[in-house]
């Protein structure tokens, strides 16, 4: 099972949380960014529905697979 690591960092004159190189919207305070990152991490644990999904990869190839609703990653927050 994958593990996600959200990190709170200074960003764009305020604070943001980041995951795999992508930044959230900016927050005025560290506490605001930390609270938002914790919400995002908690939401990763919420189960969904098992369904088929289709997506295009970086090479333009389409894939179809079964996404299991209970197969959720673990997530934590640092910073």
mmCIF file as gemmi writes it, N, C-alpha and C atoms, coordinates in Angstrom:
data_model
loop_
_atom_site.group_PDB
_atom_site.id
_atom_site.type_symbol
_atom_site.label_atom_id
_atom_site.label_alt_id
_atom_site.label_comp_id
_atom_site.label_asym_id
_atom_site.label_entity_id
_atom_site.label_seq_id
_atom_site.pdbx_PDB_ins_code
_atom_site.Cartn_x
_atom_site.Cartn_y
_atom_site.Cartn_z
_atom_site.occupancy
_atom_site.B_iso_or_equiv
_atom_site.pdbx_formal_charge
_atom_site.auth_seq_id
_atom_site.auth_asym_id
_atom_site.pdbx_PDB_model_num
ATOM 1 N N . UNK Axp A 1 ? 0.849 -1.175 0 1 0 ? 1 A 1
ATOM 2 C CA . UNK Axp A 1 ? 0 0 0 1 0 ? 1 A 1
ATOM 3 C C . UNK Axp A 1 ? 0.899 1.244 0 1 0 ? 1 A 1
ATOM 4 N N . UNK Axp A 2 ? 0.609 2.217 -0.857 1 0 ? 2 A 1
ATOM 5 C CA . UNK Axp A 2 ? 1.446 3.417 -0.915 1 0 ? 2 A 1
ATOM 6 C C . UNK Axp A 2 ? 1.335 4.267 0.345 1 0 ? 2 A 1
ATOM 7 N N . UNK Axp A 3 ? 2.382 5.022 0.61 1 0 ? 3 A 1
ATOM 8 C CA . UNK Axp A 3 ? 2.387 5.957 1.727 1 0 ? 3 A 1
ATOM 9 C C . UNK Axp A 3 ? 2.624 7.351 1.161 1 0 ? 3 A 1
ATOM 10 N N . UNK Axp A 4 ? 1.743 8.281 1.498 1 0 ? 4 A 1
ATOM 11 C CA . UNK Axp A 4 ? 1.84 9.655 1.031 1 0 ? 4 A 1
ATOM 12 C C . UNK Axp A 4 ? 2.388 10.53 2.143 1 0 ? 4 A 1
ATOM 13 N N . UNK Axp A 5 ? 3.255 11.474 1.766 1 0 ? 5 A 1
ATOM 14 C CA . UNK Axp A 5 ? 3.865 12.378 2.741 1 0 ? 5 A 1
ATOM 15 C C . UNK Axp A 5 ? 3.57 13.82 2.341 1 0 ? 5 A 1
ATOM 16 N N . UNK Axp A 6 ? 2.657 14.446 3.061 1 0 ? 6 A 1
ATOM 17 C CA . UNK Axp A 6 ? 2.374 15.865 2.862 1 0 ? 6 A 1
ATOM 18 C C . UNK Axp A 6 ? 3.373 16.651 3.702 1 0 ? 6 A 1
ATOM 19 N N . UNK Axp A 7 ? 3.88 17.756 3.154 1 0 ? 7 A 1
ATOM 20 C CA . UNK Axp A 7 ? 4.838 18.573 3.893 1 0 ? 7 A 1
ATOM 21 C C . UNK Axp A 7 ? 4.428 20.037 3.803 1 0 ? 7 A 1
ATOM 22 N N . UNK Axp A 8 ? 4.423 20.725 4.939 1 0 ? 8 A 1
ATOM 23 C CA . UNK Axp A 8 ? 4.103 22.147 4.989 1 0 ? 8 A 1
ATOM 24 C C . UNK Axp A 8 ? 5.4 22.927 4.768 1 0 ? 8 A 1
ATOM 25 N N . UNK Axp A 9 ? 5.368 23.875 3.803 1 0 ? 9 A 1
ATOM 26 C CA . UNK Axp A 9 ? 6.574 24.615 3.43 1 0 ? 9 A 1
ATOM 27 C C . UNK Axp A 9 ? 6.222 26.077 3.156 1 0 ? 9 A 1
ATOM 28 N N . UNK Axp A 10 ? 7.222 26.984 3.288 1 0 ? 10 A 1
ATOM 29 C CA . UNK Axp A 10 ? 6.989 28.36 2.858 1 0 ? 10 A 1
ATOM 30 C C . UNK Axp A 10 ? 6.735 28.373 1.351 1 0 ? 10 A 1
ATOM 31 N N . UNK Axp A 11 ? 5.757 29.181 0.919 1 0 ? 11 A 1
ATOM 32 C CA . UNK Axp A 11 ? 5.425 29.206 -0.505 1 0 ? 11 A 1
ATOM 33 C C . UNK Axp A 11 ? 4.658 30.47 -0.866 1 0 ? 11 A 1
ATOM 34 N N . UNK Axp A 12 ? 5.102 31.155 -1.899 1 0 ? 12 A 1
ATOM 35 C CA . UNK Axp A 12 ? 4.376 32.278 -2.491 1 0 ? 12 A 1
ATOM 36 C C . UNK Axp A 12 ? 4.021 33.35 -1.46 1 0 ? 12 A 1
ATOM 37 N N . UNK Axp A 13 ? 4.961 33.672 -0.588 1 0 ? 13 A 1
ATOM 38 C CA . UNK Axp A 13 ? 4.735 34.711 0.419 1 0 ? 13 A 1
ATOM 39 C C . UNK Axp A 13 ? 3.933 34.261 1.624 1 0 ? 13 A 1
ATOM 40 N N . UNK Axp A 14 ? 3.618 32.998 1.695 1 0 ? 14 A 1
ATOM 41 C CA . UNK Axp A 14 ? 2.877 32.445 2.833 1 0 ? 14 A 1
ATOM 42 C C . UNK Axp A 14 ? 3.312 31.012 3.064 1 0 ? 14 A 1
ATOM 43 N N . UNK Axp A 15 ? 2.335 30.135 3.211 1 0 ? 15 A 1
ATOM 44 C CA . UNK Axp A 15 ? 2.608 28.717 3.472 1 0 ? 15 A 1
ATOM 45 C C . UNK Axp A 15 ? 1.722 27.864 2.573 1 0 ? 15 A 1
ATOM 46 N N . UNK Axp A 16 ? 2.183 26.663 2.282 1 0 ? 16 A 1
ATOM 47 C CA . UNK Axp A 16 ? 1.405 25.709 1.498 1 0 ? 16 A 1
ATOM 48 C C . UNK Axp A 16 ? 1.815 24.309 1.941 1 0 ? 16 A 1
ATOM 49 N N . UNK Axp A 17 ? 1.033 23.335 1.529 1 0 ? 17 A 1
ATOM 50 C CA . UNK Axp A 17 ? 1.497 21.96 1.704 1 0 ? 17 A 1
ATOM 51 C C . UNK Axp A 17 ? 1.792 21.392 0.333 1 0 ? 17 A 1
ATOM 52 N N . UNK Axp A 18 ? 2.722 20.458 0.289 1 0 ? 18 A 1
ATOM 53 C CA . UNK Axp A 18 ? 3.158 19.896 -0.974 1 0 ? 18 A 1
ATOM 54 C C . UNK Axp A 18 ? 3.085 18.374 -0.919 1 0 ? 18 A 1
ATOM 55 N N . UNK Axp A 19 ? 2.866 17.783 -2.079 1 0 ? 19 A 1
ATOM 56 C CA . UNK Axp A 19 ? 2.839 16.333 -2.225 1 0 ? 19 A 1
ATOM 57 C C . UNK Axp A 19 ? 3.37 16.014 -3.61 1 0 ? 19 A 1
ATOM 58 N N . UNK Axp A 20 ? 4.44 15.26 -3.655 1 0 ? 20 A 1
ATOM 59 C CA . UNK Axp A 20 ? 5.042 14.851 -4.936 1 0 ? 20 A 1
ATOM 60 C C . UNK Axp A 20 ? 5.3 16.032 -5.872 1 0 ? 20 A 1
ATOM 61 N N . UNK Axp A 21 ? 5.781 17.145 -5.324 1 0 ? 21 A 1
ATOM 62 C CA . UNK Axp A 21 ? 6.142 18.301 -6.141 1 0 ? 21 A 1
ATOM 63 C C . UNK Axp A 21 ? 5.011 19.252 -6.483 1 0 ? 21 A 1
ATOM 64 N N . UNK Axp A 22 ? 3.789 18.923 -6.103 1 0 ? 22 A 1
ATOM 65 C CA . UNK Axp A 22 ? 2.648 19.806 -6.358 1 0 ? 22 A 1
ATOM 66 C C . UNK Axp A 22 ? 2.313 20.575 -5.083 1 0 ? 22 A 1
ATOM 67 N N . UNK Axp A 23 ? 2.005 21.861 -5.24 1 0 ? 23 A 1
ATOM 68 C CA . UNK Axp A 23 ? 1.691 22.714 -4.095 1 0 ? 23 A 1
ATOM 69 C C . UNK Axp A 23 ? 0.191 22.952 -3.984 1 0 ? 23 A 1
ATOM 70 N N . UNK Axp A 24 ? -0.267 23.081 -2.745 1 0 ? 24 A 1
ATOM 71 C CA . UNK Axp A 24 ? -1.643 23.497 -2.493 1 0 ? 24 A 1
ATOM 72 C C . UNK Axp A 24 ? -1.751 24.99 -2.76 1 0 ? 24 A 1
ATOM 73 N N . UNK Axp A 25 ? -2.934 25.519 -2.575 1 0 ? 25 A 1
ATOM 74 C CA . UNK Axp A 25 ? -3.097 26.965 -2.613 1 0 ? 25 A 1
ATOM 75 C C . UNK Axp A 25 ? -2.316 27.551 -1.429 1 0 ? 25 A 1
ATOM 76 N N . UNK Axp A 26 ? -1.926 28.825 -1.506 1 0 ? 26 A 1
ATOM 77 C CA . UNK Axp A 26 ? -1.181 29.416 -0.384 1 0 ? 26 A 1
ATOM 78 C C . UNK Axp A 26 ? -2.106 29.735 0.796 1 0 ? 26 A 1
ATOM 79 N N . UNK Axp A 27 ? -1.539 29.649 1.979 1 0 ? 27 A 1
ATOM 80 C CA . UNK Axp A 27 ? -2.221 30.005 3.226 1 0 ? 27 A 1
ATOM 81 C C . UNK Axp A 27 ? -1.415 31.105 3.904 1 0 ? 27 A 1
ATOM 82 N N . UNK Axp A 28 ? -2.095 31.992 4.604 1 0 ? 28 A 1
ATOM 83 C CA . UNK Axp A 28 ? -1.404 33.099 5.268 1 0 ? 28 A 1
ATOM 84 C C . UNK Axp A 28 ? -0.517 32.639 6.409 1 0 ? 28 A 1
ATOM 85 N N . UNK Axp A 29 ? -0.943 31.565 7.089 1 0 ? 29 A 1
ATOM 86 C CA . UNK Axp A 29 ? -0.202 31.12 8.263 1 0 ? 29 A 1
ATOM 87 C C . UNK Axp A 29 ? 0.221 29.66 8.127 1 0 ? 29 A 1
ATOM 88 N N . UNK Axp A 30 ? 1.245 29.327 8.887 1 0 ? 30 A 1
ATOM 89 C CA . UNK Axp A 30 ? 1.695 27.935 8.953 1 0 ? 30 A 1
ATOM 90 C C . UNK Axp A 30 ? 0.584 27.064 9.514 1 0 ? 30 A 1
ATOM 91 N N . UNK Axp A 31 ? -0.104 27.566 10.539 1 0 ? 31 A 1
ATOM 92 C CA . UNK Axp A 31 ? -1.183 26.792 11.168 1 0 ? 31 A 1
ATOM 93 C C . UNK Axp A 31 ? -2.306 26.497 10.169 1 0 ? 31 A 1
ATOM 94 N N . UNK Axp A 32 ? -2.629 27.446 9.305 1 0 ? 32 A 1
ATOM 95 C CA . UNK Axp A 32 ? -3.667 27.225 8.3 1 0 ? 32 A 1
ATOM 96 C C . UNK Axp A 32 ? -3.266 26.162 7.299 1 0 ? 32 A 1
ATOM 97 N N . UNK Axp A 33 ? -2.02 26.204 6.836 1 0 ? 33 A 1
ATOM 98 C CA . UNK Axp A 33 ? -1.527 25.199 5.888 1 0 ? 33 A 1
ATOM 99 C C . UNK Axp A 33 ? -1.45 23.837 6.547 1 0 ? 33 A 1
ATOM 100 N N . UNK Axp A 34 ? -1.024 23.788 7.796 1 0 ? 34 A 1
ATOM 101 C CA . UNK Axp A 34 ? -0.932 22.521 8.522 1 0 ? 34 A 1
ATOM 102 C C . UNK Axp A 34 ? -2.308 21.897 8.711 1 0 ? 34 A 1
ATOM 103 N N . UNK Axp A 35 ? -3.284 22.699 9.077 1 0 ? 35 A 1
ATOM 104 C CA . UNK Axp A 35 ? -4.651 22.183 9.251 1 0 ? 35 A 1
ATOM 105 C C . UNK Axp A 35 ? -5.199 21.644 7.927 1 0 ? 35 A 1
ATOM 106 N N . UNK Axp A 36 ? -4.958 22.367 6.825 1 0 ? 36 A 1
ATOM 107 C CA . UNK Axp A 36 ? -5.436 21.915 5.521 1 0 ? 36 A 1
ATOM 108 C C . UNK Axp A 36 ? -4.735 20.621 5.1 1 0 ? 36 A 1
ATOM 109 N N . UNK Axp A 37 ? -3.445 20.504 5.369 1 0 ? 37 A 1
ATOM 110 C CA . UNK Axp A 37 ? -2.7 19.286 5.033 1 0 ? 37 A 1
ATOM 111 C C . UNK Axp A 37 ? -3.223 18.099 5.833 1 0 ? 37 A 1
ATOM 112 N N . UNK Axp A 38 ? -3.562 18.333 7.076 1 0 ? 38 A 1
ATOM 113 C CA . UNK Axp A 38 ? -4.105 17.241 7.897 1 0 ? 38 A 1
ATOM 114 C C . UNK Axp A 38 ? -5.464 16.772 7.372 1 0 ? 38 A 1
ATOM 115 N N . UNK Axp A 39 ? -6.285 17.706 6.904 1 0 ? 39 A 1
ATOM 116 C CA . UNK Axp A 39 ? -7.572 17.339 6.304 1 0 ? 39 A 1
ATOM 117 C C . UNK Axp A 39 ? -7.329 16.508 5.053 1 0 ? 39 A 1
ATOM 118 N N . UNK Axp A 40 ? -6.416 16.958 4.2 1 0 ? 40 A 1
ATOM 119 C CA . UNK Axp A 40 ? -6.112 16.222 2.966 1 0 ? 40 A 1
ATOM 120 C C . UNK Axp A 40 ? -5.609 14.811 3.277 1 0 ? 40 A 1
ATOM 121 N N . UNK Axp A 41 ? -4.765 14.679 4.287 1 0 ? 41 A 1
ATOM 122 C CA . UNK Axp A 41 ? -4.247 13.36 4.665 1 0 ? 41 A 1
ATOM 123 C C . UNK Axp A 41 ? -5.363 12.455 5.184 1 0 ? 41 A 1
ATOM 124 N N . UNK Axp A 42 ? -6.262 13.017 5.996 1 0 ? 42 A 1
ATOM 125 C CA . UNK Axp A 42 ? -7.391 12.224 6.511 1 0 ? 42 A 1
ATOM 126 C C . UNK Axp A 42 ? -8.294 11.747 5.382 1 0 ? 42 A 1
ATOM 127 N N . UNK Axp A 43 ? -8.506 12.609 4.397 1 0 ? 43 A 1
ATOM 128 C CA . UNK Axp A 43 ? -9.388 12.258 3.282 1 0 ? 43 A 1
ATOM 129 C C . UNK Axp A 43 ? -8.82 11.11 2.446 1 0 ? 43 A 1
ATOM 130 N N . UNK Axp A 44 ? -7.521 10.892 2.491 1 0 ? 44 A 1
ATOM 131 C CA . UNK Axp A 44 ? -6.919 9.776 1.765 1 0 ? 44 A 1
ATOM 132 C C . UNK Axp A 44 ? -7.383 8.431 2.324 1 0 ? 44 A 1
ATOM 133 N N . UNK Axp A 45 ? -7.784 8.423 3.582 1 0 ? 45 A 1
ATOM 134 C CA . UNK Axp A 45 ? -8.199 7.182 4.242 1 0 ? 45 A 1
ATOM 135 C C . UNK Axp A 45 ? -9.665 6.825 3.964 1 0 ? 45 A 1
ATOM 136 N N . UNK Axp A 46 ? -10.434 7.783 3.438 1 0 ? 46 A 1
ATOM 137 C CA . UNK Axp A 46 ? -11.862 7.55 3.213 1 0 ? 46 A 1
ATOM 138 C C . UNK Axp A 46 ? -12.062 6.553 2.069 1 0 ? 46 A 1
ATOM 139 N N . UNK Axp A 47 ? -12.772 5.462 2.325 1 0 ? 47 A 1
ATOM 140 C CA . UNK Axp A 47 ? -13 4.503 1.247 1 0 ? 47 A 1
ATOM 141 C C . UNK Axp A 47 ? -13.942 5.077 0.198 1 0 ? 47 A 1
ATOM 142 N N . UNK Axp A 48 ? -13.812 4.572 -0.995 1 0 ? 48 A 1
ATOM 143 C CA . UNK Axp A 48 ? -14.688 4.984 -2.089 1 0 ? 48 A 1
ATOM 144 C C . UNK Axp A 48 ? -15.384 3.77 -2.661 1 0 ? 48 A 1
ATOM 145 N N . UNK Axp A 49 ? -15.888 3.906 -3.87 1 0 ? 49 A 1
ATOM 146 C CA . UNK Axp A 49 ? -16.555 2.802 -4.539 1 0 ? 49 A 1
ATOM 147 C C . UNK Axp A 49 ? -15.568 2.076 -5.441 1 0 ? 49 A 1
ATOM 148 N N . UNK Axp A 50 ? -15.712 0.776 -5.544 1 0 ? 50 A 1
ATOM 149 C CA . UNK Axp A 50 ? -14.925 0.009 -6.498 1 0 ? 50 A 1
ATOM 150 C C . UNK Axp A 50 ? -15.516 0.235 -7.878 1 0 ? 50 A 1
ATOM 151 N N . UNK Axp A 51 ? -14.678 0.678 -8.815 1 0 ? 51 A 1
ATOM 152 C CA . UNK Axp A 51 ? -15.153 1.014 -10.154 1 0 ? 51 A 1
ATOM 153 C C . UNK Axp A 51 ? -14.012 0.895 -11.156 1 0 ? 51 A 1
ATOM 154 N N . UNK Axp A 52 ? -14.358 0.787 -12.409 1 0 ? 52 A 1
ATOM 155 C CA . UNK Axp A 52 ? -13.35 0.809 -13.456 1 0 ? 52 A 1
ATOM 156 C C . UNK Axp A 52 ? -13.009 2.257 -13.791 1 0 ? 52 A 1
ATOM 157 N N . UNK Axp A 53 ? -11.722 2.52 -13.988 1 0 ? 53 A 1
ATOM 158 C CA . UNK Axp A 53 ? -11.275 3.852 -14.375 1 0 ? 53 A 1
ATOM 159 C C . UNK Axp A 53 ? -10.448 3.748 -15.649 1 0 ? 53 A 1
ATOM 160 N N . UNK Axp A 54 ? -10.413 4.837 -16.39 1 0 ? 54 A 1
ATOM 161 C CA . UNK Axp A 54 ? -9.573 4.931 -17.573 1 0 ? 54 A 1
ATOM 162 C C . UNK Axp A 54 ? -8.735 6.192 -17.433 1 0 ? 54 A 1
ATOM 163 N N . UNK Axp A 55 ? -7.453 6.114 -17.822 1 0 ? 55 A 1
ATOM 164 C CA . UNK Axp A 55 ? -6.58 7.274 -17.74 1 0 ? 55 A 1
ATOM 165 C C . UNK Axp A 55 ? -5.514 7.192 -18.82 1 0 ? 55 A 1
ATOM 166 N N . UNK Axp A 56 ? -4.983 8.352 -19.176 1 0 ? 56 A 1
ATOM 167 C CA . UNK Axp A 56 ? -3.931 8.452 -20.173 1 0 ? 56 A 1
ATOM 168 C C . UNK Axp A 56 ? -2.613 8.719 -19.462 1 0 ? 56 A 1
ATOM 169 N N . UNK Axp A 57 ? -1.572 7.957 -19.785 1 0 ? 57 A 1
ATOM 170 C CA . UNK Axp A 57 ? -0.279 8.173 -19.139 1 0 ? 57 A 1
ATOM 171 C C . UNK Axp A 57 ? 0.509 9.266 -19.868 1 0 ? 57 A 1
ATOM 172 N N . UNK Axp A 58 ? 1.704 9.569 -19.372 1 0 ? 58 A 1
ATOM 173 C CA . UNK Axp A 58 ? 2.525 10.64 -19.927 1 0 ? 58 A 1
ATOM 174 C C . UNK Axp A 58 ? 2.927 10.382 -21.374 1 0 ? 58 A 1
ATOM 175 N N . UNK Axp A 59 ? 2.893 9.131 -21.807 1 0 ? 59 A 1
ATOM 176 C CA . UNK Axp A 59 ? 3.246 8.783 -23.188 1 0 ? 59 A 1
ATOM 177 C C . UNK Axp A 59 ? 2.043 8.768 -24.122 1 0 ? 59 A 1
ATOM 178 N N . UNK Axp A 60 ? 0.866 9.156 -23.638 1 0 ? 60 A 1
ATOM 179 C CA . UNK Axp A 60 ? -0.329 9.197 -24.464 1 0 ? 60 A 1
ATOM 180 C C . UNK Axp A 60 ? -1.031 7.856 -24.621 1 0 ? 60 A 1
ATOM 181 N N . UNK Axp A 61 ? -0.653 6.875 -23.812 1 0 ? 61 A 1
ATOM 182 C CA . UNK Axp A 61 ? -1.264 5.548 -23.874 1 0 ? 61 A 1
ATOM 183 C C . UNK Axp A 61 ? -2.409 5.487 -22.859 1 0 ? 61 A 1
ATOM 184 N N . UNK Axp A 62 ? -3.556 4.994 -23.321 1 0 ? 62 A 1
ATOM 185 C CA . UNK Axp A 62 ? -4.721 4.867 -22.437 1 0 ? 62 A 1
ATOM 186 C C . UNK Axp A 62 ? -4.701 3.518 -21.721 1 0 ? 62 A 1
ATOM 187 N N . UNK Axp A 63 ? -5.107 3.542 -20.456 1 0 ? 63 A 1
ATOM 188 C CA . UNK Axp A 63 ? -5.167 2.342 -19.625 1 0 ? 63 A 1
ATOM 189 C C . UNK Axp A 63 ? -6.549 2.253 -18.998 1 0 ? 63 A 1
ATOM 190 N N . UNK Axp A 64 ? -7.002 1.048 -18.734 1 0 ? 64 A 1
ATOM 191 C CA . UNK Axp A 64 ? -8.249 0.815 -18.02 1 0 ? 64 A 1
ATOM 192 C C . UNK Axp A 64 ? -7.955 -0.19 -16.92 1 0 ? 64 A 1
ATOM 193 N N . UNK Axp A 65 ? -8.435 0.102 -15.722 1 0 ? 65 A 1
ATOM 194 C CA . UNK Axp A 65 ? -8.191 -0.815 -14.609 1 0 ? 65 A 1
ATOM 195 C C . UNK Axp A 65 ? -9.292 -0.703 -13.565 1 0 ? 65 A 1
ATOM 196 N N . UNK Axp A 66 ? -9.341 -1.699 -12.728 1 0 ? 66 A 1
ATOM 197 C CA . UNK Axp A 66 ? -10.3 -1.712 -11.624 1 0 ? 66 A 1
ATOM 198 C C . UNK Axp A 66 ? -9.677 -1.006 -10.435 1 0 ? 66 A 1
ATOM 199 N N . UNK Axp A 67 ? -10.317 0.045 -9.969 1 0 ? 67 A 1
ATOM 200 C CA . UNK Axp A 67 ? -9.865 0.778 -8.786 1 0 ? 67 A 1
ATOM 201 C C . UNK Axp A 67 ? -10.708 0.311 -7.606 1 0 ? 67 A 1
ATOM 202 N N . UNK Axp A 68 ? -10.062 -0.354 -6.669 1 0 ? 68 A 1
ATOM 203 C CA . UNK Axp A 68 ? -10.775 -0.874 -5.497 1 0 ? 68 A 1
ATOM 204 C C . UNK Axp A 68 ? -11.007 0.247 -4.497 1 0 ? 68 A 1
ATOM 205 N N . UNK Axp A 69 ? -12.237 0.419 -4.086 1 0 ? 69 A 1
ATOM 206 C CA . UNK Axp A 69 ? -12.605 1.501 -3.187 1 0 ? 69 A 1
ATOM 207 C C . UNK Axp A 69 ? -12.003 1.405 -1.803 1 0 ? 69 A 1
ATOM 208 N N . UNK Axp A 70 ? -11.647 0.207 -1.366 1 0 ? 70 A 1
ATOM 209 C CA . UNK Axp A 70 ? -11.08 0.047 -0.025 1 0 ? 70 A 1
ATOM 210 C C . UNK Axp A 70 ? -9.569 0.03 -0.002 1 0 ? 70 A 1
ATOM 211 N N . UNK Axp A 71 ? -8.923 0.146 -1.159 1 0 ? 71 A 1
ATOM 212 C CA . UNK Axp A 71 ? -7.469 0.1 -1.256 1 0 ? 71 A 1
ATOM 213 C C . UNK Axp A 71 ? -6.925 1.518 -1.124 1 0 ? 71 A 1
ATOM 214 N N . UNK Axp A 72 ? -6.811 2.002 0.086 1 0 ? 72 A 1
ATOM 215 C CA . UNK Axp A 72 ? -6.441 3.388 0.341 1 0 ? 72 A 1
ATOM 216 C C . UNK Axp A 72 ? -5.014 3.496 0.855 1 0 ? 72 A 1
ATOM 217 N N . UNK Axp A 73 ? -4.3 4.553 0.465 1 0 ? 73 A 1
ATOM 218 C CA . UNK Axp A 73 ? -2.935 4.747 0.955 1 0 ? 73 A 1
ATOM 219 C C . UNK Axp A 73 ? -2.945 5.252 2.394 1 0 ? 73 A 1
ATOM 220 N N . UNK Axp A 74 ? -1.81 5.159 3.037 1 0 ? 74 A 1
ATOM 221 C CA . UNK Axp A 74 ? -1.64 5.82 4.319 1 0 ? 74 A 1
ATOM 222 C C . UNK Axp A 74 ? -1.012 7.193 4.028 1 0 ? 74 A 1
ATOM 223 N N . UNK Axp A 75 ? -1.25 8.138 4.901 1 0 ? 75 A 1
ATOM 224 C CA . UNK Axp A 75 ? -0.745 9.492 4.674 1 0 ? 75 A 1
ATOM 225 C C . UNK Axp A 75 ? -0.33 10.109 5.999 1 0 ? 75 A 1
ATOM 226 N N . UNK Axp A 76 ? 0.723 10.931 5.942 1 0 ? 76 A 1
ATOM 227 C CA . UNK Axp A 76 ? 1.135 11.673 7.12 1 0 ? 76 A 1
ATOM 228 C C . UNK Axp A 76 ? 1.477 13.107 6.721 1 0 ? 76 A 1
ATOM 229 N N . UNK Axp A 77 ? 1.71 13.952 7.725 1 0 ? 77 A 1
ATOM 230 C CA . UNK Axp A 77 ? 1.994 15.358 7.509 1 0 ? 77 A 1
ATOM 231 C C . UNK Axp A 77 ? 3.22 15.723 8.34 1 0 ? 77 A 1
ATOM 232 N N . UNK Axp A 78 ? 4.162 16.45 7.714 1 0 ? 78 A 1
ATOM 233 C CA . UNK Axp A 78 ? 5.311 16.981 8.432 1 0 ? 78 A 1
ATOM 234 C C . UNK Axp A 78 ? 5.419 18.472 8.143 1 0 ? 78 A 1
ATOM 235 N N . UNK Axp A 79 ? 6.196 19.142 8.963 1 0 ? 79 A 1
ATOM 236 C CA . UNK Axp A 79 ? 6.452 20.575 8.728 1 0 ? 79 A 1
ATOM 237 C C . UNK Axp A 79 ? 5.712 21.385 9.713 1 0 ? 79 A 1
